[in-house]
Amino acid sequence: MPVKIVRTSILPFRGFTAINLMGVLFVHPGVYLSNELMNHERIHTAQQREMLFVFFYMAYVVEWLVRLPMRGNAYRNISFEREAYANQRNLDYLRSRRPYSWRRYMKRTRH
């Protein structure tokens, strides 16, 4: 799954390595794009496509807001992030990934 890469000092925000917006990966100049990081972002692209992009972002923000008062890191506990982090080292994951696999990560949270 191809991902367009844009190197910019504006995005992503401080503390983040990359941000995937509608299948376009924004990274700071000089950031090393490892196979794992690229796989993580390709997983996000698959999530975004299956949710027609706009619904992905709506669900992402809503889930982040719901998880803010919960224990742990709200960002890391978002189901989309949990799926991507759990499988970023499995470079064959997208070949066998079923649509909406992120749903498996909704109930369980990391601490």
Secondary structure by P-SEA (a helix, b strand, c coil): cbbbbbbccccccccccccccccbbbbcccccccaaaaaaaaaaaaaaaaaaaaaaaaaaaaaaaaacccccccccccaaaaaaaaccccccccccccccccccccccccc
